[in-house]
Amino acid sequence: MDAEVTDPKLTHSQQSEQQRLFEGWLPLAQEANQLYGWRLDGATIERLIALAAPALAQAESVLAARAILWSVYHHHIA
């Protein structure tokens, strides 16, 4: 995980939780990045995941998670 995404004010437990969040969603976000031609760098993919995290937690399928990433990309990144 890039240092610029990790908030130094977070507790160790919160940092561990954030790390697991990125590790869990990173493969899908990287796949979407490649599939949709977004050309995002690692830090921006992590930002995408962080912004999408609340909605991703409610995703009931991979298709729903992809739709969430797509929506967050177009509303906050693009």
C-alpha positions in Angstrom: 0.0 0.0 0.0 1.3 3.5 -0.8 2.2 5.7 2.1 0.1 8.6 0.8 -3.0 6.5 1.2 -2.3 5.4 4.8 -3.3 8.0 7.3 -0.7 8.3 10.0 -3.4 9.3 12.5 -5.0 5.8 12.3 -4.3 3.3 15.0 -2.4 0.2 14.2 -5.7 -1.8 14.2 -7.3 0.7 11.8 -4.2 0.6 9.5 -4.4 -3.2 9.5 -8.1 -3.1 8.6 -7.3 -0.6 5.8 -4.6 -2.9 4.5 -7.0 -5.8 4.4 -9.5 -3.7 2.6 -7.0 -2.8 -0.1 -5.7 -6.4 -0.4 -9.2 -7.8 -0.7 -10.4 -5.5 -3.4 -7.2 -4.8 -5.3 -7.5 -7.8 -7.7 -10.9 -6.7 -8.8 -9.9 -3.1 -9.1 -6.8 -3.9 -11.1 -8.9 -6.1 -13.4 -11.4 -3.3 -13.9 -8.6 -0.9 -14.5 -7.2 -3.1 -17.3 -10.6 -4.2 -18.7 -12.0 -0.6 -18.9 -8.7 1.0 -20.0 -8.6 3.5 -17.1 -4.7 3.5 -16.9 -4.7 4.2 -13.2 -1.5 4.0 -11.2 -1.3 2.1 -7.9 -2.1 5.1 -5.7 -5.2 6.0 -7.7 -6.4 2.4 -7.6 -6.1 2.5 -3.8 -8.0 5.8 -3.8 -10.7 4.2 -5.9 -11.0 1.4 -3.4 -11.1 3.7 -0.5 -13.9 5.8 -2.0 -15.8 2.7 -3.0 -15.3 0.8 0.3 -18.7 1.6 1.9 -20.6 0.5 -1.2 -18.4 -2.5 -1.9 -19.1 -3.8 1.6 -22.8 -4.1 0.6 -22.1 -5.7 -2.9 -23.9 -9.0 -3.3 -22.0 -10.2 -6.3 -18.8 -9.6 -8.4 -21.0 -7.9 -11.0 -22.3 -5.5 -8.4 -18.8 -4.7 -7.1 -17.7 -4.0 -10.7 -20.6 -1.6 -11.1 -19.7 0.1 -7.9 -16.1 0.6 -9.0 -17.3 1.8 -12.4 -19.6 4.4 -10.8 -17.0 5.6 -8.3 -14.4 5.9 -11.1 -16.7 8.0 -13.2 -17.9 10.2 -10.3 -14.7 10.8 -8.4 -11.6 9.8 -10.5 -12.3 10.4 -14.2 
